[in-house]
């Protein structure tokens, strides 16, 4: 397991402090239950500072999804699975890396965009679109490796984009299932689901299905 740690440097500006507060509080309490007052307290800034940077709570929600995307995309771009020569190993390595990130309380490994969109997909089109961009950005980052793996192993009948969406659907779903559990069991349930995902892809690409995850 990779210990949970921030993907970003410590915030310095009031705006970044508010975005960091949003990441923490939305993952812990949800978007609707997080008030502007709570965000300001967590960030250690005044309400005036909040409204200087964000005209509404919705605007902060959109910005926090974009902030989350920018930081996590850089983190995954630098991950070691990219160094595998075989595209199948890169796809399986991505799943292994996601498994390794799961540990501790759910709010430490769940997705800000996935959490917000579950609550706000009908009430805020702007937040829905920002969360879609975040989650689908993760899909797009996998497509080339999946396409190469499909071509190399002769896998047909669907598209790399569809496979990439399936991976993200399982990841997001594993976070939802984890939230149904007591804290001590949450991470293990999420890892279990990604383990099934890994075995599916290993069989699909005719890899050694007895291989265990790192």
N, CA, C and O of each residue as an XYZ file, in Angstrom:
856
protein
N       0.842     -1.200      0.000
C       0.000      0.000      0.000
C       0.875      1.247      0.000
O       1.881      1.313      0.707
N       0.486      2.223     -0.790
C       1.163      3.510     -0.787
C       0.491      4.374      0.270
O      -0.716      4.599      0.179
N       1.209      4.864      1.257
C       0.563      5.676      2.293
C      -0.144      6.873      1.684
O       0.379      7.528      0.783
N      -1.342      7.151      2.189
C      -2.063      8.324      1.695
C      -1.269      9.579      1.996
O      -0.796      9.774      3.116
N      -1.126     10.422      1.001
C      -0.404     11.671      1.186
C      -0.951     12.685      0.198
O      -1.536     12.307     -0.817
N      -0.768     13.963      0.482
C      -1.279     14.973     -0.449
C      -0.588     14.865     -1.811
O       0.602     14.562     -1.895
N      -1.346     15.115     -2.860
C      -0.788     15.123     -4.205
C      -0.223     16.504     -4.543
O       0.383     16.693     -5.598
N      -0.429     17.473     -3.636
C      -0.085     18.858     -3.928
C       0.812     19.430     -2.839
O       0.798     18.937     -1.711
N       1.581     20.446     -3.150
C       2.336     21.124     -2.087
C       1.383     21.818     -1.132
O       0.226     22.064     -1.473
N       1.862     22.133      0.059
C       1.023     22.823      1.041
C       0.524     24.141      0.457
O       1.307     24.894     -0.123
N      -0.767     24.429      0.602
C      -1.307     25.658      0.016
C      -0.765     26.899      0.714
O      -0.520     26.896      1.920
N      -0.583     27.954     -0.064
C      -0.072     29.215      0.473
C      -1.118     30.316      0.346
O      -1.354     31.064      1.294
N      -1.737     30.415     -0.814
C      -2.721     31.475     -1.036
C      -4.059     31.117     -0.401
O      -4.338     29.948     -0.135
N      -4.879     32.127     -0.162
C      -6.210     31.900      0.399
C      -7.046     31.021     -0.526
O      -7.808     30.167     -0.073
N      -6.890     31.245     -1.827
C      -7.662     30.445     -2.798
C      -7.296     28.972     -2.696
O      -8.174     28.111     -2.635
N      -5.996     28.682     -2.676
C      -5.579     27.281     -2.587
C      -5.954     26.662     -1.242
O      -6.274     25.475     -1.173
N      -5.915     27.453     -0.186
C      -6.336     26.932      1.129
C      -7.815     26.545      1.105
O      -8.212     25.536      1.689
N      -8.613     27.348      0.432
C     -10.034     27.016      0.312
C     -10.250     25.764     -0.537
O     -11.114     24.943     -0.231
N      -9.470     25.623     -1.590
C      -9.593     24.431     -2.429
C      -9.162     23.180     -1.673
O      -9.791     22.128     -1.795
N      -8.100     23.292     -0.899
C      -7.675     22.153     -0.074
C      -8.741     21.818      0.967
O      -9.009     20.647      1.233
N      -9.340     22.838      1.547
C     -10.419     22.609      2.508
C     -11.588     21.901      1.844
O     -12.196     21.006      2.432
N     -11.899     22.301      0.622
C     -12.994     21.663     -0.107
C     -12.687     20.199     -0.381
O     -13.562     19.348     -0.222
N     -11.466     19.892     -0.788
C     -11.073     18.504     -1.034
C     -11.299     17.667      0.228
O     -11.870     16.578      0.162
N     -10.855     18.174      1.359
C     -10.987     17.435      2.611
C     -12.445     17.289      3.047
O     -12.897     16.190      3.370
N     -13.169     18.394      3.054
C     -14.519     18.372      3.608
C     -15.519     17.670      2.697
O     -16.419     16.986      3.184
N     -15.375     17.828      1.384
C     -16.281     17.127      0.469
C     -16.069     15.623      0.571
O     -17.037     14.862      0.579
N     -14.813     15.185      0.648
C     -14.558     13.746      0.785
C     -15.090     13.206      2.114
O     -15.523     12.056      2.192
N     -15.058     14.033      3.149
C     -15.468     13.571      4.476
C     -16.966     13.681      4.689
O     -17.601     12.738      5.160
N     -17.541     14.844      4.340
C     -18.938     15.131      4.680
C     -19.877     15.205      3.488
O     -21.095     15.189      3.662
N     -19.330     15.286      2.276
C     -20.167     15.490      1.103
C     -20.265     16.961      0.747
O     -19.969     17.834      1.563
N     -20.681     17.220     -0.470
C     -20.775     18.604     -0.956
C     -21.914     19.355     -0.276
O     -21.707     20.466      0.210
N     -23.102     18.778     -0.231
C     -24.261     19.494      0.302
C     -24.099     19.826      1.772
O     -24.538     20.883      2.223
N     -23.470     18.929      2.524
C     -23.338     19.127      3.971
C     -22.190     20.048      4.349
O     -22.021     20.376      5.523
N     -21.411     20.463      3.382
C     -20.273     21.346      3.647
C     -20.695     22.799      3.423
O     -21.049     23.180      2.307
N     -20.657     23.592      4.465
C     -21.085     24.992      4.364
C     -19.903     25.906      4.074
O     -18.745     25.532      4.258
N     -20.218     27.108      3.617
C     -19.186     28.115      3.387
C     -18.464     28.438      4.695
O     -17.245     28.611      4.704
N     -19.200     28.518      5.783
C     -18.570     28.790      7.082
C     -17.564     27.698      7.447
O     -16.466     27.996      7.918
N     -17.934     26.446      7.233
C     -17.023     25.338      7.534
C     -15.791     25.378      6.644
O     -14.680     25.116      7.106
N     -15.979     25.702      5.380
C     -14.847     25.817      4.461
C     -13.878     26.901      4.930
O     -12.661     26.713      4.908
N     -14.426     28.020      5.347
C     -13.571     29.122      5.815
C     -12.825     28.737      7.086
O     -11.643     29.047      7.236
N     -13.518     28.060      8.005
C     -12.847     27.627      9.232
C     -11.727     26.649      8.938
O     -10.631     26.771      9.486
N     -11.993     25.686      8.083
C     -10.979     24.690      7.745
C      -9.787     25.328      7.052
O      -8.641     24.957      7.305
N     -10.058     26.284      6.184
C      -8.987     26.944      5.429
C      -8.268     28.007      6.251
O      -7.150     28.399      5.917
N      -8.911     28.479      7.335
C      -8.317     29.540      8.137
C      -8.362     30.886      7.443
O      -7.440     31.691      7.573
N      -9.448     31.134      6.697
C      -9.599     32.414      5.990
C     -10.945     33.023      6.342
O     -11.816     32.350      6.893
N     -11.108     34.274      6.029
C     -12.363     34.963      6.309
C     -13.396     34.678      5.228
O     -13.071     34.217      4.134
N     -14.640     34.963      5.562
C     -15.706     34.806      4.576
C     -15.507     35.791      3.424
O     -15.846     35.502      2.277
N     -14.958     36.948      3.750
C     -14.672     37.913      2.693
C     -13.672     37.362      1.694
O     -13.788     37.595      0.491
N     -12.679     36.622      2.204
C     -11.699     36.003      1.309
C     -12.367     34.959      0.426
O     -12.039     34.830     -0.754
N     -13.304     34.214      1.003
C     -14.025     33.219      0.202
C     -14.701     33.893     -0.988
O     -14.502     33.495     -2.136
N     -15.489     34.901     -0.707
C     -16.267     35.519     -1.784
C     -15.404     36.390     -2.702
O     -15.837     36.750     -3.796
N     -14.211     36.725     -2.275
C     -13.274     37.385     -3.180
C     -12.850     36.439     -4.295
O     -12.681     36.856     -5.440
N     -12.679     35.163     -3.957
C     -12.199     34.179     -4.934
C     -13.317     33.397     -5.609
O     -13.176     32.973     -6.756
N     -14.436     33.204     -4.898
C     -15.519     32.378     -5.436
C     -16.851     33.075     -5.185
O     -17.230     33.285     -4.033
N     -17.563     33.435     -6.245
C     -18.823     34.153     -6.049
C     -19.894     33.311     -5.356
O     -20.784     33.857     -4.704
N     -19.814     31.988     -5.493
C     -20.804     31.093     -4.892
C     -20.107     29.805     -4.447
O     -18.974     29.523     -4.840
N     -20.799     29.046     -3.632
C     -20.306     27.717     -3.255
C     -20.208     26.817     -4.492
O     -19.290     26.004     -4.596
N     -21.143     26.960     -5.417
C     -21.095     26.180     -6.649
C     -19.803     26.462     -7.410
O     -19.183     25.541     -7.941
N     -19.396     27.723     -7.465
C     -18.154     28.077     -8.155
C     -16.958     27.404     -7.493
O     -16.032     26.966     -8.176
N     -16.975     27.322     -6.175
C     -15.913     26.599     -5.477
C     -15.961     25.114     -5.816
O     -14.915     24.487     -5.990
N     -17.161     24.542     -5.913
C     -17.281     23.136     -6.282
C     -16.672     22.856     -7.640
O     -15.950     21.874     -7.811
N     -16.961     23.714     -8.606
C     -16.382     23.560     -9.949
C     -14.863     23.672     -9.884
O     -14.144     22.860    -10.465
N     -14.387     24.682     -9.175
C     -12.941     24.895     -9.071
C     -12.254     23.752     -8.351
O     -11.130     23.393     -8.700
N     -12.908     23.170     -7.348
C     -12.274     22.077     -6.615
C     -12.170     20.823     -7.473
O     -11.201     20.074     -7.345
N     -13.153     20.574     -8.352
C     -13.046     19.446     -9.282
C     -11.882     19.664    -10.246
O     -11.141     18.729    -10.548
N     -11.723     20.887    -10.724
C     -10.616     21.201    -11.642
C      -9.276     21.107    -10.922
O      -8.296     20.614    -11.481
N      -9.238     21.579     -9.688
C      -8.035     21.522     -8.853
C      -7.638     20.074     -8.598
O      -6.463     19.720     -8.693
N      -8.609     19.252     -8.277
C      -8.385     17.821     -8.054
C      -7.840     17.168     -9.325
O      -6.896     16.380     -9.263
N      -8.423     17.488    -10.458
C      -7.982     16.903    -11.733
C      -6.540     17.266    -12.043
O      -5.744     16.411    -12.433
N      -6.209     18.534    -11.866
C      -4.861     18.993    -12.195
C      -3.821     18.311    -11.326
O      -2.760     17.928    -11.818
N      -4.107     18.152    -10.040
C      -3.123     17.566     -9.136
C      -3.005     16.056     -9.314
O      -1.896     15.522     -9.337
N      -4.129     15.367     -9.440
C      -4.061     13.914     -9.567
C      -3.517     13.488    -10.929
O      -2.834     12.469    -11.025
N      -3.807     14.248    -11.978
C      -3.285     13.869    -13.297
C      -1.767     13.924    -13.313
O      -1.122     13.066    -13.916
N      -1.188     14.923    -12.656
C       0.265     14.990    -12.564
C       0.837     13.841    -11.761
O       1.886     13.295    -12.103
N       0.145     13.472    -10.688
C       0.583     12.365     -9.830
C       0.592     11.059    -10.618
O       1.561     10.303    -10.551
N      -0.478     10.787    -11.361
C      -0.540      9.544    -12.132
C       0.411      9.567    -13.321
O       0.944      8.525    -13.703
N       0.630     10.722    -13.904
C       1.559     10.802    -15.036
C       2.974     10.426    -14.637
O       3.747      9.945    -15.466
N       3.323     10.642    -13.368
C       4.673     10.332    -12.884
C       4.773      8.948    -12.258
O       5.833      8.584    -11.750
N       3.705      8.175    -12.281
C       3.691      6.864    -11.616
C       4.568      5.855    -12.356
O       4.741      5.964    -13.570
N       5.122      4.877    -11.643
C       6.097      3.952    -12.239
C       5.540      2.989    -13.273
O       6.311      2.460    -14.074
N       4.234      2.736    -13.295
C       3.706      1.759    -14.253
C       3.921      2.207    -15.702
O       3.889      1.373    -16.607
N       4.135      3.479    -15.938
C       4.378      3.965    -17.299
C       5.688      3.427    -17.877
O       5.871      3.441    -19.094
N       6.594      2.956    -17.032
C       7.898      2.508    -17.493
C       7.879      1.096    -18.061
O       8.872      0.664    -18.645
N       6.778      0.365    -17.906
C       6.698     -0.984    -18.474
C       6.723     -0.915    -20.002
O       6.054     -0.071    -20.599
N       7.481     -1.788    -20.619
C       7.540     -1.809    -22.085
C       6.263     -2.374    -22.692
O       5.825     -1.912    -23.746
N       5.668     -3.353    -22.051
C       4.471     -4.028    -22.557
C       3.236     -3.221    -22.174
O       3.056     -2.903    -20.998
N       2.371     -2.879    -23.150
C       1.177     -2.104    -22.822
C       0.227     -2.834    -21.878
O      -0.464     -2.197    -21.083
N       0.184     -4.166    -21.956
C      -0.640     -4.928    -21.020
C      -0.138     -4.708    -19.595
O      -0.927     -4.512    -18.672
N       1.177     -4.744    -19.429
C       1.751     -4.494    -18.101
C       1.448     -3.081    -17.620
O       1.291     -2.855    -16.421
N       1.366     -2.129    -18.543
C       1.044     -0.761    -18.137
C      -0.400     -0.668    -17.656
O      -0.681      0.004    -16.664
N      -1.313     -1.335    -18.350
C      -2.718     -1.315    -17.921
C      -2.869     -2.004    -16.570
O      -3.504     -1.466    -15.663
N      -2.285     -3.195    -16.435
C      -2.372     -3.905    -15.159
C      -1.634     -3.140    -14.062
O      -2.053     -3.139    -12.904
N      -0.537     -2.492    -14.436
C       0.207     -1.689    -13.472
C      -0.601     -0.511    -12.970
O      -0.492     -0.135    -11.803
N      -1.416      0.078    -13.844
C      -2.295      1.168    -13.413
C      -3.274      0.664    -12.354
O      -3.479      1.311    -11.327
N      -3.877     -0.499    -12.618
C      -4.826     -1.039    -11.655
C      -4.118     -1.363    -10.336
O      -4.645     -1.074     -9.262
N      -2.935     -1.957    -10.415
C      -2.161     -2.244     -9.202
C      -1.867     -0.962     -8.419
O      -1.930     -0.942     -7.190
N      -1.546      0.097     -9.148
C      -1.239      1.372     -8.508
C      -2.467      1.921     -7.795
O      -2.365      2.448     -6.687
N      -3.628      1.797     -8.434
C      -4.862      2.254     -7.801
C      -5.151      1.444     -6.540
O      -5.593      1.997     -5.533
N      -4.903      0.145     -6.593
C      -5.088     -0.690     -5.407
C      -4.160     -0.235     -4.286
O      -4.560     -0.153     -3.125
N      -2.923      0.059     -4.652
C      -1.926      0.450     -3.651
C      -2.276      1.767     -2.965
O      -1.821      2.022     -1.850
N      -3.072      2.599     -3.614
C      -3.472      3.885     -3.039
C      -4.621      3.765     -2.043
O      -4.925      4.715     -1.323
N      -5.259      2.594     -2.004
C      -6.416      2.412     -1.134
C      -5.958      1.967      0.246
O      -5.347      0.909      0.396
N      -6.252      2.772      1.238
C      -5.901      2.436      2.606
C      -6.395      3.503      3.551
O      -6.556      4.660      3.164
N      -6.637      3.117      4.795
C      -7.119      4.079      5.765
C      -8.591      4.369      5.568
O      -9.291      3.587      4.926
N      -9.077      5.479      6.109
C     -10.502      5.823      5.990
C     -10.868      6.175      4.549
O     -10.019      6.600      3.765
N     -12.129      5.993      4.218
C     -12.589      6.224      2.838
C     -12.275      7.637      2.379
O     -11.906      7.845      1.223
N     -12.417      8.615      3.273
C     -12.161     10.005      2.862
C     -10.709     10.234      2.487
O     -10.377     11.265      1.903
N      -9.842      9.288      2.813
C      -8.441      9.412      2.439
C      -8.118      8.882      1.059
O      -7.069      9.205      0.503
N      -9.019      8.056      0.486
C      -8.705      7.502     -0.841
C      -9.816      7.679     -1.872
O      -9.627      7.335     -3.038
N     -10.967      8.208     -1.468
C     -12.059      8.379     -2.423
C     -11.834      9.604     -3.304
O     -10.896     10.374     -3.099
N     -12.705      9.762     -4.279
C     -12.532     10.782     -5.317
C     -13.439     11.981     -5.061
O     -14.637     11.819     -4.832
N     -12.874     13.171     -5.100
C     -13.662     14.391     -4.914
C     -14.727     14.521     -6.006
O     -15.886     14.814     -5.716
N     -14.329     14.302     -7.258
C     -15.276     14.447     -8.365
C     -16.390     13.414     -8.266
O     -17.560     13.737     -8.472
N     -16.029     12.174     -7.950
C     -17.036     11.133     -7.829
C     -18.014     11.401     -6.701
O     -19.206     11.126     -6.834
N     -17.518     11.939     -5.587
C     -18.378     12.261     -4.460
C     -19.324     13.407     -4.806
O     -20.521     13.330     -4.532
N     -18.796     14.456     -5.400
C     -19.640     15.620     -5.702
C     -20.705     15.318     -6.736
O     -21.849     15.753     -6.598
N     -20.336     14.570     -7.780
C     -21.295     14.369     -8.860
C     -22.462     13.499     -8.412
O     -23.565     13.632     -8.942
N     -22.241     12.615     -7.450
C     -23.347     11.806     -6.936
C     -24.419     12.678     -6.296
O     -25.604     12.349     -6.350
N     -24.010     13.782     -5.695
C     -24.953     14.670     -5.029
C     -25.518     15.747     -5.952
O     -26.692     16.102     -5.852
N     -24.690     16.257     -6.840
C     -25.035     17.496     -7.548
C     -25.341     17.307     -9.026
O     -25.477     18.295     -9.748
N     -25.456     16.071     -9.501
C     -25.618     15.871    -10.943
C     -26.917     16.456    -11.486
O     -26.998     16.783    -12.670
N     -27.933     16.593    -10.634
C     -29.184     17.228    -11.076
C     -29.278     18.689    -10.642
O     -29.866     19.511    -11.345
N     -28.706     19.007     -9.498
C     -28.867     20.365     -8.959
C     -27.888     21.369     -9.545
O     -28.140     22.573     -9.486
N     -26.765     20.901    -10.118
C     -25.770     21.826    -10.663
C     -25.154     21.265    -11.934
O     -24.328     20.354    -11.891
N     -25.566     21.820    -13.058
C     -24.984     21.394    -14.326
C     -23.497     21.721    -14.383
O     -22.714     20.966    -14.960
N     -23.106     22.851    -13.782
C     -21.699     23.262    -13.830
C     -20.811     22.261    -13.078
O     -19.734     21.902    -13.554
N     -21.266     21.818    -11.909
C     -20.495     20.834    -11.155
C     -20.485     19.496    -11.885
O     -19.451     18.831    -11.941
N     -21.619     19.097    -12.442
C     -21.662     17.835    -13.195
C     -20.647     17.841    -14.332
O     -19.920     16.867    -14.526
N     -20.599     18.928    -15.073
C     -19.670     19.011    -16.209
C     -18.215     18.982    -15.731
O     -17.370     18.333    -16.349
N     -17.924     19.686    -14.630
C     -16.558     19.697    -14.101
C     -16.149     18.314    -13.613
O     -15.010     17.894    -13.817
N     -17.069     17.608    -12.972
C     -16.769     16.257    -12.489
C     -16.640     15.271    -13.647
O     -15.805     14.366    -13.613
N     -17.474     15.452    -14.670
C     -17.344     14.612    -15.866
C     -15.958     14.784    -16.476
O     -15.312     13.801    -16.837
N     -15.505     16.011    -16.591
C     -14.187     16.273    -17.168
C     -13.088     15.605    -16.345
O     -12.122     15.076    -16.895
N     -13.245     15.635    -15.028
C     -12.246     15.023    -14.155
C     -12.194     13.512    -14.339
O     -11.122     12.947    -14.556
N     -13.340     12.864    -14.252
C     -13.379     11.403    -14.344
C     -13.047     10.933    -15.759
O     -12.303      9.967    -15.931
N     -13.585     11.601    -16.760
C     -13.298     11.193    -18.135
C     -11.854     11.509    -18.523
O     -11.302     10.886    -19.431
N     -11.244     12.479    -17.834
C      -9.824     12.720    -18.060
C      -8.987     11.520    -17.651
O      -7.994     11.198    -18.302
N      -9.391     10.853    -16.564
C      -8.716      9.627    -16.159
C      -8.883      8.542    -17.219
O      -7.954      7.786    -17.503
N     -10.072      8.477    -17.794
C     -10.305      7.508    -18.877
C      -9.378      7.783    -20.052
O      -8.729      6.872    -20.565
N      -9.318      9.032    -20.473
C      -8.517      9.390    -21.645
C      -7.045      9.063    -21.447
O      -6.352      8.702    -22.398
N      -6.568      9.188    -20.217
C      -5.162      8.914    -19.939
C      -4.811      7.440    -20.118
O      -3.642      7.097    -20.294
N      -5.823      6.562    -20.072
C      -5.589      5.120    -20.212
C      -5.786      4.608    -21.633
O      -5.323      3.520    -21.974
N      -6.462      5.377    -22.448
C      -6.915      4.855    -23.739
C      -5.784      4.366    -24.631
O      -5.908      3.311    -25.252
N      -4.694      5.104    -24.707
C      -3.619      4.707    -25.618
C      -3.011      3.368    -25.205
O      -2.789      2.505    -26.054
N      -2.742      3.187    -23.921
C      -2.186      1.913    -23.458
C      -3.160      0.766    -23.705
O      -2.747     -0.321    -24.111
N      -4.442      0.999    -23.464
C      -5.436     -0.049    -23.706
C      -5.518     -0.382    -25.192
O      -5.598     -1.553    -25.563
N      -5.498      0.643    -26.044
C      -5.550      0.414    -27.493
C      -4.352     -0.410    -27.957
O      -4.496     -1.319    -28.775
N      -3.166     -0.088    -27.430
C      -1.983     -0.865    -27.795
C      -2.086     -2.306    -27.293
O      -1.708     -3.241    -27.998
N      -2.600     -2.480    -26.074
C      -2.763     -3.832    -25.532
C      -3.763     -4.633    -26.359
O      -3.543     -5.816    -26.621
N      -4.859     -4.000    -26.771
C      -5.854     -4.687    -27.603
C      -5.259     -5.110    -28.931
O      -5.487     -6.232    -29.384
N      -4.492     -4.219    -29.565
C      -3.881     -4.543    -30.850
C      -2.857     -5.659    -30.704
O      -2.792     -6.555    -31.545
N      -2.065     -5.614    -29.657
C      -1.016     -6.611    -29.450
C      -1.593     -7.996    -29.183
O      -1.046     -8.992    -29.657
N      -2.691     -8.074    -28.429
C      -3.259     -9.370    -28.039
C      -4.487     -9.764    -28.854
O      -5.122    -10.779    -28.567
N      -4.819     -8.978    -29.856
C      -5.926     -9.334    -30.737
C      -7.299     -9.249    -30.086
O      -8.188    -10.030    -30.426
N      -7.488     -8.324    -29.164
C      -8.781     -8.153    -28.496
C      -9.650     -7.226    -29.340
O      -9.243     -6.106    -29.647
N     -10.832     -7.680    -29.714
C     -11.721     -6.894    -30.576
C     -13.128     -6.876    -29.977
O     -13.380     -7.444    -28.914
N     -14.023     -6.216    -30.683
C     -15.424     -6.224    -30.286
C     -15.859     -5.020    -29.478
O     -17.047     -4.855    -29.202
N     -14.924     -4.184    -29.097
C     -15.256     -2.963    -28.376
C     -14.134     -1.959    -28.601
O     -13.275     -2.175    -29.455
N     -14.130     -0.880    -27.856
C     -13.120      0.160    -28.058
C     -12.285      0.360    -26.802
O     -12.699      0.003    -25.699
N     -11.115      0.931    -26.987
C     -10.268      1.265    -25.840
C     -10.967      2.275    -24.939
O     -10.838      2.210    -23.717
N     -11.705      3.204    -25.534
C     -12.422      4.203    -24.739
C     -13.455      3.545    -23.836
O     -13.626      3.952    -22.687
N     -14.148      2.524    -24.354
C     -15.142      1.824    -23.556
C     -14.491      1.063    -22.404
O     -14.999      1.080    -21.284
N     -13.375      0.400    -22.672
C     -12.645     -0.293    -21.615
C     -12.177      0.692    -20.536
O     -12.269      0.406    -19.342
N     -11.681      1.839    -20.965
C     -11.203      2.844    -20.005
C     -12.344      3.320    -19.116
O     -12.158      3.514    -17.914
N     -13.518      3.508    -19.700
C     -14.674      3.911    -18.894
C     -15.056      2.815    -17.902
O     -15.444      3.104    -16.770
N     -14.945      1.561    -18.326
C     -15.257      0.451    -17.425
C     -14.320      0.459    -16.212
O     -14.765      0.258    -15.082
N     -13.048      0.687    -16.442
C     -12.093      0.743    -15.333
C     -12.494      1.824    -14.341
O     -12.497      1.588    -13.133
N     -12.833      3.009    -14.843
C     -13.212      4.095    -13.938
C     -14.534      3.811    -13.238
O     -14.731      4.207    -12.090
N     -15.446      3.120    -13.936
C     -16.720      2.770    -13.303
C     -16.493      1.833    -12.118
O     -17.127      1.986    -11.074
N     -15.594      0.869    -12.276
C     -15.314     -0.051    -11.168
C     -14.618      0.682    -10.025
O     -14.937      0.458     -8.858
N     -13.668      1.555    -10.357
C     -12.972      2.311     -9.310
C     -13.957      3.166     -8.520
O     -13.964      3.132     -7.289
N     -14.785      3.931     -9.223
C     -15.752      4.780     -8.532
C     -16.758      3.940     -7.746
O     -17.135      4.298     -6.630
N     -17.188      2.828     -8.329
C     -18.118      1.950     -7.633
C     -17.509      1.342     -6.384
O     -18.196      1.151     -5.381
N     -16.213      1.038     -6.445
C     -15.551      0.475     -5.259
C     -15.538      1.476     -4.112
O     -15.628      1.091     -2.947
N     -15.425      2.766     -4.442
C     -15.465      3.793     -3.401
C     -16.864      3.867     -2.778
O     -16.997      4.033     -1.566
N     -17.896      3.745     -3.602
C     -19.265      3.772     -3.086
C     -19.486      2.587     -2.142
O     -20.027      2.751     -1.049
N     -19.064      1.390     -2.572
C     -19.224      0.217     -1.711
C     -18.447      0.378     -0.405
O     -18.926     -0.005      0.662
N     -17.254      0.942     -0.499
C     -16.446      1.143      0.706
C     -17.173      2.022      1.717
O     -17.038      1.830      2.926
N     -17.947      2.990      1.216
C     -18.668      3.901      2.116
C     -19.798      3.213      2.866
O     -20.324      3.772      3.828
N     -20.180      2.016      2.449
C     -21.230      1.282      3.159
C     -20.681      0.532      4.365
O     -21.449     -0.008      5.161
N     -19.363      0.493      4.508
C     -18.730     -0.340      5.519
C     -18.276      0.447      6.741
O     -18.125      1.668      6.704
N     -18.065     -0.294      7.822
C     -17.378      0.287      8.967
C     -15.956      0.640      8.543
O     -15.415      0.005      7.637
N     -15.335      1.642      9.179
C     -14.002      2.085      8.740
C     -12.967      0.976      8.624
O     -12.130      1.010      7.722
N     -13.006      0.011      9.503
C     -11.980     -1.039      9.493
C     -12.080     -1.944      8.274
O     -11.083     -2.549      7.881
N     -13.268     -2.053      7.661
C     -13.459     -2.951      6.519
C     -13.517     -2.224      5.180
O     -13.496     -2.866      4.129
N     -13.590     -0.904      5.203
C     -13.863     -0.148      3.976
C     -12.790     -0.340      2.913
O     -13.102     -0.662      1.766
N     -11.535     -0.145      3.283
C     -10.449     -0.226      2.298
C     -10.347     -1.624      1.702
O     -10.116     -1.774      0.503
N     -10.517     -2.643      2.535
C     -10.392     -4.014      2.045
C     -11.459     -4.335      0.998
O     -11.182     -5.033      0.023
N     -12.672     -3.828      1.199
C     -13.733     -4.069      0.221
C     -13.402     -3.386     -1.109
O     -13.613     -3.961     -2.176
N     -12.887     -2.166     -1.040
C     -12.514     -1.465     -2.274
C     -11.390     -2.202     -2.998
O     -11.435     -2.360     -4.218
N     -10.385     -2.650     -2.252
C      -9.286     -3.397     -2.888
C      -9.781     -4.697     -3.510
O      -9.309     -5.105     -4.571
N     -10.731     -5.342     -2.848
C     -11.299     -6.578     -3.384
C     -11.907     -6.364     -4.763
O     -11.698     -7.165     -5.674
N     -12.665     -5.270     -4.912
C     -13.315     -5.005     -6.201
C     -12.297     -4.738     -7.303
O     -12.470     -5.194     -8.434
N     -11.250     -4.012     -6.983
C     -10.209     -3.761     -7.986
C      -9.415     -5.023     -8.286
O      -8.864     -5.171     -9.377
N      -9.355     -5.935     -7.316
C      -8.733     -7.226     -7.581
C      -9.502     -8.007     -8.638
O      -8.900     -8.627     -9.514
N     -10.830     -7.979     -8.557
C     -11.651     -8.636     -9.586
C     -11.436     -7.968    -10.939
O     -11.356     -8.642    -11.965
N     -11.342     -6.640    -10.935
C     -11.087     -5.912    -12.180
C      -9.767     -6.342    -12.800
O      -9.682     -6.550    -14.011
N      -8.745     -6.475    -11.976
C      -7.436     -6.868    -12.481
C      -7.484     -8.258    -13.092
O      -6.922     -8.486    -14.164
N      -8.161     -9.203    -12.409
C      -8.257    -10.558    -12.948
C      -9.006    -10.580    -14.274
O      -8.654    -11.342    -15.175
N     -10.029     -9.758    -14.396
C     -10.770     -9.672    -15.650
C      -9.858     -9.241    -16.797
O      -9.858     -9.854    -17.864
N      -9.086     -8.190    -16.568
C      -8.202     -7.710    -17.626
C      -7.065     -8.693    -17.892
O      -6.642     -8.853    -19.037
N      -6.571     -9.345    -16.857
C      -5.515    -10.343    -17.060
C      -6.017    -11.486    -17.929
O      -5.304    -11.945    -18.821
N      -7.225    -11.944    -17.681
C      -7.798    -13.014    -18.511
C      -8.086    -12.513    -19.921
O      -7.849    -13.225    -20.897
N      -8.591    -11.305    -20.027
C      -8.913    -10.736    -21.337
C      -7.680    -10.667    -22.218
O      -7.740    -10.971    -23.409
N      -6.549    -10.261    -21.624
C      -5.315    -10.132    -22.383
C      -4.437    -11.377    -22.293
O      -3.275    -11.369    -22.700
N      -5.033    -12.468    -21.739
C      -4.362    -13.765    -21.680
C      -3.047    -13.704    -20.915
O      -2.044    -14.292    -21.318
N      -3.079    -12.975    -19.799
C      -1.925    -12.955    -18.912
C      -2.047    -14.092    -17.908
O      -3.039    -14.821    -17.912
N      -1.062    -14.245    -17.063
C      -1.062    -15.269    -16.029
C      -2.100    -14.898    -14.969
O      -1.883    -13.986    -14.171
N      -3.230    -15.613    -14.969
C      -4.300    -15.257    -14.053
C      -4.011    -15.660    -12.617
O      -4.768    -15.307    -11.713
N      -2.934    -16.389    -12.395
C      -2.553    -16.736    -11.020
C      -1.719    -15.635    -10.375
O      -1.453    -15.661     -9.173
N      -1.308    -14.661    -11.202
C      -0.444    -13.600    -10.668
C      -1.197    -12.804     -9.617
O      -2.362    -12.455     -9.809
N      -0.544    -12.522     -8.531
C      -1.153    -11.732     -7.479
C      -0.769    -10.291     -7.643
O       0.221     -9.967     -8.299
N      -1.575     -9.406     -7.030
C      -1.289     -7.983     -7.104
C      -0.154     -7.640     -6.171
O       0.032     -8.255     -5.121
N       0.608     -6.629     -6.588
C       1.713     -6.163     -5.745
C       1.155     -5.435     -4.552
O       1.915     -4.958     -3.709
